[in-house]
Amino acid sequence: MEIVMKLKIEKLPEGVYLATSDEVPGLVAQGRTIDETVEIAKDVARKLYELYIERGEEPPFKISSKNKLTLNVAVALGA
């Protein structure tokens, strides 16, 4: 499967990174590094998609038939 989404990644005062996406409702991921946060966000997107399918609902985001997840990551870091 493939989904292209924009992530907003913020560095929190605690030193960890938080990712959210306006394109994938419910996606929230937190990690110690940007790379770890992106990987967690990919996993969360997959799980959210599977949850919609299990419930028989139409996901509010589109996934193609390819078997991969591709991210268009927009990174916003605090000064």
Backbone hydrogen bonds, N-H to C=O, Kabsch-Sander energy under -0.5 kcal/mol:
donor,donor_aa,acceptor,acceptor_aa,energy
2,E,64,S,-0.9
5,M,3,I,-0.5
8,K,20,T,-3.1
9,I,7,L,-0.6
9,I,74,A,-0.6
10,E,8,K,-0.5
10,E,18,L,-2.6
12,L,10,E,-0.6
12,L,16,V,-3.3
15,G,12,L,-2.5
17,Y,31,G,-3.1
18,L,10,E,-2.7
19,A,29,A,-3.4
20,T,8,K,-1.9
21,S,27,L,-0.7
27,L,24,V,-2.0
28,V,26,G,-0.6
29,A,19,A,-2.3
31,G,17,Y,-2.0
37,T,33,T,-2.2
38,V,34,I,-2.5
39,E,35,D,-2.3
40,I,36,E,-2.3
41,A,37,T,-2.4
42,K,38,V,-2.3
43,D,39,E,-1.9
44,V,40,I,-2.6
45,A,41,A,-2.5
46,R,42,K,-2.1
47,K,43,D,-2.4
48,L,44,V,-2.8
49,Y,45,A,-2.2
50,E,46,R,-2.5
51,L,47,K,-2.2
52,Y,48,L,-2.1
53,I,49,Y,-2.1
54,E,50,E,-2.7
55,R,51,L,-1.8
56,G,53,I,-1.4
57,E,52,Y,-2.7
64,S,2,E,-2.6
68,K,1,M,-1.5
68,K,66,K,-0.9
70,T,3,I,-1.2
70,T,68,K,-0.5
72,N,5,M,-1.9
73,V,71,L,-0.8
74,A,7,L,-0.9
74,A,72,N,-0.6
75,V,73,V,-0.6
76,A,9,I,-0.9
76,A,74,A,-0.5
77,L,75,V,-0.6
